[in-house]
Amino acid sequence: MSTRRTVWGACALPAILGLLVAACSPERGPQTGSQTNWLTVCRSDAECGDVKCLCGACTTTCEAEADCGDLTGASCIPAEDSGAIALCGGCTPSHSGLCLPRCEDQECEDGTACVAGVCTPIPDPAVAVTVDGSSQYQTLIGFGASLAYSDDEIAEHAQSAALYEAMFADSGLDILRLRNRYDGDNLDDLTAASQIVEGVSQGLGQPPTMMMTAGSPPAVLKANGSRDCSGNPDTCTLVQLGDGGFDYAGFGTHWRASLDAYASVGVVPDFVTVQNNPNWIPAEGETLEACRFLPTEGTATVSVDGSDVEVPLPGLAQALEAVATELDGLASVPSIVAPEVTNYEVVAEYAPSLDFTIVDAIGHHMYGTDPAAIDDEALAALGEFAQEQDRPLLQTEMREDGLDTAILMHHVLAVEGAAAYLQNDFVTSAFSLEPDEAALIALTEEDFTIQAPYHALRHYALHTDPGWVRVAAASDTEDLLASAWLSPEEDALTVILVNAGPTELATRVDLDAEALGLPGTAEVTRTVFEGVERSAELGVLPAEGVVLVPGHSIVTVAWQS
């Protein structure tokens, strides 16, 4: 009989979790005494004889070792222990402790498995995930995040060395996205980016993959005379010359000068986007960098002072051509990414005008997307278009909390077929007036805190590398999102499971490791976004292949040589 546990939101009610478990054979697992089914899966105290049903397992509470004396091999596992938290679906038990056997690796009785250092009962699976290594898709470029406007604060931070370690080596991230700050005479402003790249490279043993974008051209190239815009759709764009034409040549020259300037301080981007969000300007009352480009030069109707006005606007196609011309002959020519619009659905507006002899990758963001209502057909269509053009897809900027980041990553990677996913921002400032839960890391003046989206990306990034290939993975229930990645040597495989729903799912990963030439064991890591578990190392996947995936969580199962 299958087993599911329902989790209502956060860890408010861990003591009643055991009452929410569907029936499972009480004969499975250790037993002590004729009235006791210790360490079996349960849904009520009536199934447990002389002990209680706690967090879905027959056991008892404790405050000291002596309280577990009647249960052979049991120890009093404190509530804050990772094993007790793992048993309780990533939530801290409400009791001081639980009586459970401690273990190493697989030293547990039949019907139980060693999870986060304690033996816990294995439920019958409710869901199956199948992996087919022979069906292969896109090749991974990597995962990363944007510095945005935080270069100086990161470089000058009191814990900068530890921060660099957390940003890349500890997370597994590969890509650093920079904002082009060069204006023509401000070389000192590039120092922070140079210091960050140097610090990260020392920790990684090599430079990260670098992307560079621009919030706006310099003020001299803007019609409004400023990098910033605020509700000015008629002037938040490229400056026009005396003959009425747009200064594409100046735009191209600016980008060549920018890349030369960054190279002089040791920063050489692998990918460049000439304008971030070319389809967008900030609304009145919101001041941010922006510069509007149509797909190709033309006119558009905009609202100015309450009246509709037809205004000329430059074309992204012409701007790309000007930049490509200037970059020709550069010692290290970066790959050009376009159109990098606000949402995947907007790509269709710009795609017909893109010259794919110039454009090396298709970039977009995911703003305005409801993670609970993603248009998978449109994502798949974009993926097919990219295949036709033989160009990789990159999701280069998004801001969401931990769970929604995990959900979006699955759809972008496994439905669209993107080769990269980046979050914005890498860090939130120590001086922010409001907390920013979408940033990967929150800075304080003297320290920093890892936030939930960091763990969402880490589950994908830490056990994959650029060059890995996505292979087929399918779940037989809608809420459980499954993807899998295979190493180039085909000797390592990572399966990522995202539970978008509220119900905990006992999941069997159906994979013949031996037939695929993989190691005999796989390591399990889990984050429960509404609990306290964060990138928790749960140990080896049991021989039965069953892993518990709590509601609103992400699990990584990694076979690595």
LUMRO-936124 format. One record per residue: x, y, z of N, C-alpha, C in turn. Coordinates in steps of 0.05 Angstrom, whole numbers, plus 5000, padded with zeros to 4 digits. Layout:
! LUMRO-936124
XYZXYZXYZ/...
//
This chain:
! LUMRO-936124
501749765000500050005000501850255000/501150454984502850694982502550865007/504651025010504751205034505151495026/503651675037504051955033503652095060/505152305064504852475087504152755078/502052865089501253135083502453335102/503753545091504953745108503554005103/502554135124501054385121502954615126/504054725104505654965106508254915121/508855085140511455075154511354865176/513354895194513654685215511954745240/509654845236508054925259506954685275/506554455261505154235273506653975270/509253955277510753715272509753485289/508553535312507753315330505453155318/503853275300501653125289502252995262/504753025253505352915226504752615225/505352475247504952195247502052115242/500152285249497352225245496552265216/498352375200497652435172498952245153/499852015162501151815145499151595137/499051535112497351325103498451055113/496750855113497450595125499750465111/501450325127503650165116503849915133/504849705122505049445136506449475163/505249425186506449455212508649255217/508949045200511048845205513748945196/513849155180516449245170518049385191/520649315193522449455211522649325238/524349435256524849325283522349315299/522149115317519949085335521049025363/519749125384520549075411518049005427/517748755434515448675450513048615433/511148465444508848375429506848605423/506948825439505049045435506349275421/508849245411510349465400511249415372/510849625355511949615328513949845324/515949835341517850055341519250095314/519450345305520850425281519550305255/516850285256515450225232513950485223/513150495198511550725188508850705201/507650935208505050935221503451175214/500851165220499151395217497651465242/497751285262496451345288497851185310/497451275335498551135358497650845360/495250795350494050525352495750315338/497350395318499050215303501650155317/502250295339504950295350505150145377/503050025387503149875411503950045435/506249985447507150125472508450385467/508950465441510150725435508150895420/509051125410507251305397507951345368/506151455353506651515325507551815324/510151845319511352115319512752155292/512052365278513252435252513152195233/510952045235510551815216512051565223/513251555247514751315255513951235284/513750975289513150885316515650905334/515551085353517751125371516651265396/518351385411517551535435519251775439/518351955456519852205461521852145484/523752325487525752295508527052565515/528152565539529752795547532652705554/532952445559535552335565535752055555/538251945553538751675542537051465557/536751505583535351305599532451275590/531251475579528451465569528151265546/530351195533530251015510531150735517/531550675543532750425552531150175544/528550195541526949965534526949905504/528150075488528250035459531149965452/531549715444534249615438535649785417/538049885425539650035406538950325402/536850415416535950695412537650885428/537951125417539151355431537151575432/537551755450535851995452536952205432/535552235410536452415389535152695394/536752895400535653165406534053265382/532053435388530353545368531853695347/534053825355535553985336537553825319/537653565325539453385309538353355281/540253335262539353315234537753065229/538252855244536752605240533852635249/533452765272530652805281529152995262/530553195252529353385233528653245207/530453065198529952915173527452735176/527252595199524952425203522352585202/522452835212520053005214519753175190/520553075167520053215141521453485139/523753515151525253765149524453965170/522753885189521754065210522953975237/523354165255524354105281522053985298/522453745310520353625327519753805350/517253795360516453965382517353855409/518253595410519153475434522153515437/523153475461526053515467527753325451/526753075447528252875432526552645424/527552475406526252235397528051995401/526951765408528551525411528851395384/531351395374531951285348534751165349/535250955333538050845332539851025315/542251075326544251215309545451015290/546451115268547550925248549751055232/551150895217553050985198552550835172/552450985150551850865124549250705125/549350445120546850285119546650085142/547850145165547749955187545049985202/542949905189540249915200538849655195/536749595211535149355207533649365181/532849125171531149115147528649285151/527849425130525549595131526149875140/528649925147529450195155531950275139/532550525140534950625126536250835143/538850875138540451075153540051345139/538551525152537951785141538951995160/540852155151541952375168542952265195/544052025194545351915218543651755237/541051715230539351555247537751365229/536951135241535350935226532451025226/531251045202528451125200527050925181/524450885186522950685170522650775141/522750575123522450635094519550585087/518150795078515350745069515150625042/512950505036512450415008512150664991/513350664967513250904950510450954939/509851214938507351304925507751404897/510251474891510951594866513451464855/513551434828515951334815517051534796/519751554796521151724777522951544760/522651554734524251384717526251554702/528651454699530851594685531751424661/532051564638532951434614535451574604/537751464610540251594602540751594572/539251444557539751434528538351664513/536451794526535052024514536352274524/537852414507539552634516538652894502/539053114517538053374508540353584508/539853814521541754034519544153994537/546354124529548854114545548954354563/549654314588549554514609551854714606/551254974607553255184609553755254638/551555254654552055294683549855454696/550355514722548555664739550055894752/548656104758550056334769548156544779/549356794783547757014793549157274785/547657494788548557754780549557914804/551758064799552658254820550858494821/549658574799547858804797549359054806/548459174829549659424838551259384864/552259134868553559074893556559034892/557759094869560659044866562359154889/562059404894563659534914563259414942/560759374949560259264976561358984980/561258814959562358544961565358564963/566658724946569558734946570658844972/569159024985570159155010569059025035/567658805032566358685055568458565075/567758585101569658485121570258185118/568358035107568757745104568857675074/570257845059570257805029571257525021/573357425034574457165026572456945031/571156945054569056745060566656785041/566057035035563857095017564356974989/566857014979567456904952567156594953/568056474975567856184978564956094977/563256244991560356174991559056214964/559956424951558656494925559156274904/561456154904562055964883562955684892/565155664907566155394914564155244930/562755374949560855224966558155174952/557555344933554855324920554955144895/557355124883557554984857556855164833/556355424838555655604816558055644797/557455704772559455714751559655994739/557456144740557256394724556956634741/558556844735558357104747557457304727/555257434732554157634713554757914724/556058074707556858344714555258554699/555058784711553759014698555959194688/555859274663557859444651557659724663/559659794679559760054693561460264678/562660184656564560364643563160594628/564060844634562861074621564861224603/567361134603569361264585571661374601/571261464625573461584641573361504670/572261264676571861184703573060904708/575560874700576860614703576860514732/577060694751577160614779574560464787/572360524774569860384781569860094773/571760004758571959724750573659564769/574959694788576759554806575259344823/572859414832571359224849570858964835/569958984810569458744794571958584790/574158724786576758584783577558434808/577158564831577858434857576058184862/573558204855571757984859572457744841/573057804816573857594797576457454807/578257614816580857504826580357334850/578757434869578157274893576757014888/574757024870573256784863575056594848/576656694830578456514814580456364832/581456504853583256374871581956134885/579456174893577955964907577255734889/576655794863575755584845578155454831/580455594830582755494815582555574786/580455724778580155824751578056044752/578056224732575956434731573156304727/571056434738568356344732567756414703/565656284692564556384667563356664672/563956854655563057134660561157224638/558957334647557157474629557157764636/556857934616556658224620554158334606/552658494620550358624608550458924615/548459074607548459364613545559444620/545359594642542759704648542059934630/544160074620543860294602546560364591/546560494567549060614557549760854575/552160974572552761214587550861444581/550761644598548961864595549262004568/551762024558552262164534550962034510/550261774512548961634490545961604494/544861734514542061724520540561974512/538161944502536562174494535762354517/535462234541534762394565537262484581/539662424571542162514583542762384610/541562144615542062014640541861714636/543461564651543161274651540361194662/539361344681536861274694534461374679/532261224682529761304671527561284692/525361424687523161414706520661514692/519161334679516661414666517061604642/519261584628519761754605520161594579/518061474569518361284546519161414521/518961684518519861814494522761874493/524161884517526961954517528761744531/527561534541529161324553530161134531/531861244515532761094492535461204482/536461104460538961184448538761474437/540861624439540861894430540761904399/539562114388539562144359541662354351/542762324327544762504316543262734302/544862924292543663164279541963094255/542662874242541062804218538562644225/538162604251535862444260536262154263/538562054254539261774258540161724286/539961474295540861404322543861344322/545061394344548061374346548861084351/548360914332549160634334552260614334/553560774318556460764317557660824344/556561034357557561104384556960884404/554760754401553960524418555960294415/556660234390558560024385561360094396/562160344391564760434401564860414432/562660484445562560474474563060184484/561859994470562159714479564959614474/566259694452568959614447570759734468/570359994475571960124495571560004523/569059924528568459794554569959534557/569859364536571259104538574259134540/575359334526578259394528578959484557/577159644568577659744595577559524616/575559354614575259134632577658934629/578458884604580658704599583258814612/583559074613585959194625586159154655/583859084668583859014697583358724701/583658564680583558274683580758144682/578858294672576058194670575358164640/575057914631574557854603571957694601/569757814594567257664593567157454571/565857234578565357024558562857074541/560857214554558357274541557757574546/556557704525555857984528552958024518/551458174532548758274523548958574522/548258694499548758974495546759144511/544359044517542359194532540559004547/540459034573538658874590535858974588/533958794585531058874583530559094563/531259054537530859274518527959344513/526059174522523259224518521959374541/523459464561522359564586523559834594/521960004606523060234621521460244648/522760354669521360364695519060574694/517060514710514760694711515360944726/513761144723514061394738514161334768/516061454782516361404810518361194817/519261044796521360844800523760924782/526060964794528361064779530460844778/530860744753532860534748534160574721/536360434717537660444690535960294670/535760404646534160284624534860424598/534160284576534460404550532760234531/530760354519528760214502529860174474/529559934464530159874436527759704425/526859774402524959604388526559364375/525159164366526558944352528259044329/527059224313528559364292527559654291/529259834282528660124283525860184271/524360364285521760434276520460634295/517860634297516460814314514560654332/513860784355512060654374510360874386/507960804393506160984407506560964437/507261184450507761184479506061404491/505661384518504161584532505961784545/505662044538507262264549505262474560/505462514586503762714599500762654593/500062404593497262324589496362314560/498062374541497362374513498962164498/497762034478499161844462500861994441/503361914440505262044421506761834405/507061884380508661694363511561794363/513261614372516161694375517861504360/520061594348521961414336523661274357/524261024353525960874372527960704357/530360674369532460514355531760214355/533260074338532759784336535059624349/534359414363536359244374537959104352/536759044330538158914308540459094298/539859364295541959544286544159584307/543359584333545259614354547159374356/546059134352547658894353549658894330/548758984306550558994283552859184288/552259414301554359604306556359504326/555459364347557159254367558859024355/557658854339559158624327561358734309/560858944295562859064277565259164294/564659294316566859394333568459174347/567158954353568458744367570158564349/569758594323571258434304574258504307/575958304312578758344316579558364344/577658374363578358374392579858114398/581758134416583457904423581757674433/579757724449577857514458575057614454/573857524432571157614424569157464441/567457594456565457454472563057364454/561657164464559257084451557057284457/555557354436553457554439550757414446/549457514467546957414476544757614470/542557524459540257714453537757544452/535457664457534957954462535058024492/535157834509535157874539532858044547/530457974539528058124545526958024572/524858164581523858114609522557844613/521557724591520157474594520457294569/520257034573520656854550518556894528/516256994535514157034514514857264496/516457454506517157694490519257624469/520757404473522757334453521657314425/519157224423517957194396517757464382/517557684396517357954384520058034371/522257944384524958024375526257824357/525457574359526857364345527057404314/524857484301525057514272527157714262/527857904280529858104272532658034280/533057814294535757744303537357624280/539857714277541657604257543357394272/542857144266544156924280546956864269/547957034251550757034245552257204265/550757364280551857544301551157434329/548757344332547657264358548456964363/549956924385550956654392549156504412/547456644426545756514446543256684450/541056544456538456684460537956714490/537756964499537457024527534757154533/533757084557531257214566531157194596/529157324608528657314637525857184641/525057164666522557034672520657214689/521057484686519357664701516457644692/514657684710511757664704510757384701/512357184708511456904706510456804733/508156694733507056574757508056284758/509756214778510755934779508655724780/506255794789504055604790502455584764/503055754745501555754720503455824696/505455654692507355704671506355584645/506655734624505855644597507955464586/507755204592509755014582509754984552/507555024539507455014510509155234498/508955474509510555694499513555644505/514155544528516955474534518055264515/516455064510517354854492517754954464/515955134455516255254429518755424426/519455564448521955714448524355524446/524155304460526255104458526554994430/524354944416524554844389525755054370/525055314375526155524359529255534362/530155514387532955524392534455294379/533155054379534354824366534554874336/532554994324532555054295534855244288/535455434307537555624302540255524311/540255284324542755174335544055364355/542455484372543455664392542555584420/544255604440543355544467541455754479/539755674497537955854511539155904539/539056164547540056244573537956404588/537156324612535456484629537356634647/537656904642539857054653539157234677/536657254684535957414707533157364716/532857304742530257264754530457304784/528357384797528157424826525757284837/526157084853523956934866525056824892/523156734909523956604934524956314928/525656174949526955914945525255714930/522755664939521155464926520555544897/519755794893519055874865521455874847/523755934858526255904842526655614833/526255424851526555144844524555064823/522055154825520055084805520655204778/521455464778522155594753524555464740/526455394756528855264745528155004730/526354844743525554594729524254654702/522354834701520954884676522855004655/524655184663526455304644528455094633/529354924651531454734643530254484629/528054374641527054114632524854144611/523554374609521454404589522554574566/523654804572524754984552527354874540/528954744558531454644549533754844551/533555034570535655234573538255104583/540455234576543155134583544255274607/542855484617543855644640541455764654/541855804680539855944696541256124716/540556384716541856574734539756714751/540456774776538756924794539757204797/537957384803538657664809537357734836/538857794856541657874857543257664872/545957674869547757504884547457564914/547557834920547357914948545458144950/544358174974542858414981544458585000/544358844997546059025012545559015042/547759055057547459085086545959335094/545659515075544359775081541559795069/540459565059537759565048535759625070/533759785064531659855083529759615088/529359455068527559225069529058965063/528458745077529758485070529058405042/530958275029530558175002530957875001/528757735002528857435004529457304977/529557464956530157344930533157334924/534757494939537657484936538757224947/540957134936542156884945543356914973/544657144978546057195003545357475013/544757495039544157745052546557845068/547558075061549858185074549058335099/550758315120550658505142553358655141/553758855158556259005156558658835162/558358635179560658465187560458175178/558158085169557857805162555857775140/554857535135552857485114551257235121/548957215109547156985114546256865087/546456605086545556455062542456445063/541156505040538256515039537156275021/534556245023533256015010533855974980/533856194964534356154935537156044930/539056104947541755994945541655684944/540055574962539855284964538455164939/536455314928535155214904537155184882/538855384877540855364856542955164863/543655144889545854954898545054664892/542454604895541654324890542154244861/541954434842542554384815545554394809/546854604821549554664812551754504825/551454424851553654304865554354024854/552353884843552853614833552553594803/553053814789553253814760555554004753/556354004728558454184718557754254690/558954474680558654544651559554304635/558054244614558654014597556953774602/555653774626553753554631551353584613/550053354608547753344589545253264604/543153404598540553324610539553064596/538552874612537452634602534552614611/533052434599530252404605529752314633/527852454646526952374673523952434675/522452244684519552284685518352204712/516552364722515052304747512252224740/511152044755508351964749506252114766/507052344777505152514790505852804783/503852974780504153244769505853424788/505453404814506853584832509853534834/510653284829513553224831514953264805/516653464804518053544779520853404780/521553254759524053104759525653174735/528253214739530153244717532753094724/534353034704536852874709539052974691/541452954700543853054686546052854687/547252804663549352594660551952724654/554152624666556752744661557752664633/559652814622560652754595561852474593/563052384614564252114614562151894620/559751984626557451804632558051624656/559651734675560251584700559151714725/557551924721556252064743553552164733/551552154751548852244744547552374768/546152594763544752734784541852764777/540152684796537252714793536252924812/534653114802533553324819530553304820/529453294844526553264848525553514862/523553644851522353884863519353814869/518653824894515853784901514454054902/512854114882511554374881509054374897/508054144906505654134921506054114951/503954114967504154114996504353835009/504053624993503953345004506653215001/507653105023510152955022509752695007/511652644989511452414972513752224976/513151974982515151764983515651684954/518151724945518751704917520951494912/520351324893522351124885523751224859/526351244860527951324837528551064822/527351034799527550784783529850814764/532150694772534550734756536450494761/537350374740539150144742542050254740/543150324763545850454764547950274751/547850024756549849834746549749834715/547349814704547049804675548050064662/547750294676548650544666551550594671/552950414685555750454691556250654712/554350694730554650894752555650754777/556650914796557350804823554950664835/555550474854553350324866551650474885/552650694896551050854915550751134906/548551264916548051544910547651694936/548451944937548152114960545752284957/544252324979541752474979542052734995/541252954983541253214995538453334993/537653475015534853575015534653845027/532854015016532154275027529054285029/528054355052525154385056524654675061/523554815041523355105042521655205065/519555065072517855155094518655025120/520954885120522054765144524654895151/526454745165529054845173531354705159/530754495144532854355129533854525105/536454555104537654705082540154545072/539954455048542154295036543154085055/541253945068541953745088542853485074/545153395083546253145072545052905087/543252765074541652555087543052285086/545152255070546552005068545951855042/546351595043546151435019543251355013/542551374987539851284979539650984985/537550905000537250615007537050444983/537650184986537549994964534849984951/532750044966530050044955529650284936/531450474937531250714919529150914927/528250894952526051074962527151304977/526251544970526951794984524451944990/524252065014521952235021522452515011/520452614996520652884985518353044998/518953195019516753345033515453545015/513153635023511853845008513554095006/513554224983515054474979518054434986/519254244973522054184978523554114952/526154094954527854004932529853804942/530153584926531953364934533753314911/536353274917538253194897539252914904/539252734884540352464887542652444867/545152404877547452424860549152174861/549452044838551351824834553851944823/556051944839558452074830560851894836/562651884816565051704818567051834837/
//
